[in-house]
């Protein structure tokens, strides 16, 4: 497993992360690792668009239909 060092984190940010980690019953390391893993699992808008184009190319669904569905999904989350 790789090691990451993060420098120049403000005291207030560090304190917030420590408190959140403690509240969730985790060490700071475990809490930050979970945050990073969640972030890495999220698709960027570019990755989402690329996947949508790939799906559209393999089916009879048009790019406009995929775009509409994505917009509807975003609205549903709000």
N, C-alpha and C positions, 0 to 999 in steps of 0.2 A: 504494500500500500504506500502511496506517495505521501510526502510531508509538505505542508504549505505553512509558510510563516507570513503573518500579516503585520505590517509595521504601521506606525503612526495612527493607531486607532485612538480616537478621543476618549478621555476618561468617562464622559457621559455615555458614550456608545458602549464601552466596555461594561460599565455598571448596569446599563439596561439589559445587555445580553446575559450577564451573570444572574441578575434577578429573574429573568425569564427562564433561564436554565434551571435555577433552583425551584421555581414554581412548577416546572414540568417534571421535577425529580431527576434531572439529568446533570451531568457535569457540563461545564462550559464547552469542552471539546466535543462531547456527544451532541450538544445542542447546535453548535455551529456546523458540525459535520452534517447533521440532518437538514439544516437550512441550505447548505451547499448542494446536497443531493437533490432536494426538491427543486432548486433553481435549475440544476443541470437537466432535470427531467422535463422541464417546460420547453415547449417549442418556441422559437423566435417567430415573429411574423413572417420572416423570409422562409424559414423552414416549413411553416404551415402552408404558405403559398406554394412552395415546391411540392409538397405532398399532395396538395389539392390538384395541382397541374398533372401530377403523375396519375392520380386516381381518374381524373377526367380523361386523360389520354387512353386509359384502358377500358373506358366504358362509353356508353352513349350519352352520358351526362355532359352538359356543356360547362365551360369555364364560368359562364354567367350564373348558372344554377348553383355551382359550388360556392361562388362568391356570395350569393344570396343566402345560402344555408349557413355559411360562416357568420354573416352579419346577423342572422336570426339567433344563432347560438350565443353570440356576444351580447345581444340585447337581453336574452333570457338570463344571463349571468348578472346583469346589472340590477 
